Amino acid sequence: MELLRWTARIAGLIGIVLSIGACLSRLSGRYQLGSYQVLTVLQAGTTVMVLGCLLYLAFIAERRTS
């Protein structure tokens, strides 16, 4: 149970960092972040945040049944 909660939190934090990094890069006028396009990094950040939300939802569902 705790592993599920911490995995959700870490995934959410990674997603937030990726999304903020992509937004700041785009606001500074850059279209590339390393060898990736900024939009690709933003989509990856959004995907990881959604994964974190789903993991946290699974944690909540498991907690209520036990």
C-alpha positions, 0 to 999 in steps of 0.5 A: 500500500505504501509503495503505491502511494509513494509511486503516485507521489513521485510520478506526480512530482516528475510530471510537474517538473517536466511540465514546468520545465517545458513551459519555462523553455517555451516562454523563453523562446526555445523550441528544443529542450535537449534533443526533444521538442518542448511539446514532446516534453510537455506531453510526457509531463502530462502523461506522468501526472495522469499516471500519478493520479491513476496510481493514487486513485488505485491507492484510495480504492484499495484503502477503502476496501481493507 
